[in-house]
Amino acid sequence: MNGFRQLQERLTNDGWYVAWALPCCQTCAWESLPGEHEQGPFTGQDIDFDRVLFNHEQDCEMECEWDDEKDERILPEGVTEADFDTLPHYSPEQQTDSVFCFSGTPEGVENLKKILPIIEECGCSWSWNEKGNQRISISW
């Protein structure tokens, strides 16, 4: 299990909502958040939107090149056409880092500051200005 998956599991068990590749962009992703936890020990309980951490599809979008001679896509190594057609973004196992959205409210910022040591305990590193006006970058 890579560092992101460890972090996701740890925070989910602590009542956070942690997601990978939510729809589209930051605006769409915020709108797609469920109202209740769908898995883990907090299943069925309301999500505290000041305790969310997620990225969206644009943060992990697969990029490919086009072979003009063959008139076909050149997919990234290890990616099949079926993968690309059904899931056109990288998984956390295929990426080593991403930027993540969180609540920029004062409470959301404080909650994120509190989990910085947990991010590191899970084998990840982070880069962030510790304010609500910049997304946090996490590497694993």
Stockholm file with secondary structure:
# STOCKHOLM 1.0

chainA/1-140         MNGFRQLQERLTNDGWYVAWALPCCQTCAWESLPGEHEQGPFTGQDIDFDRVLFNHEQDCEMECEWDDEKDERILPEGVTEADFDTLPHYSPEQQTDSVFCFSGTPEGVENLKKILPIIEECGCSWSWNEKGNQRISISW
#=GR chainA/1-140 SS CCHHHHHHHHHHHTTCEEEEEESSSHHHHHHHCCSBCCSSTTTTSBCCTTSEEEEEGGGSBCCCEEETTTTEEECCTTCCHHHHHHCCBCCTTTCSEEEEBCCCSHHHHHHHHHTHHHHHHTTCEEECCSSTTSCEEEEC
#=GC SS_cons         CCHHHHHHHHHHHTTCEEEEEESSSHHHHHHHCCSBCCSSTTTTSBCCTTSEEEEEGGGSBCCCEEETTTTEEECCTTCCHHHHHHCCBCCTTTCSEEEEBCCCSHHHHHHHHHTHHHHHHTTCEEECCSSTTSCEEEEC
//
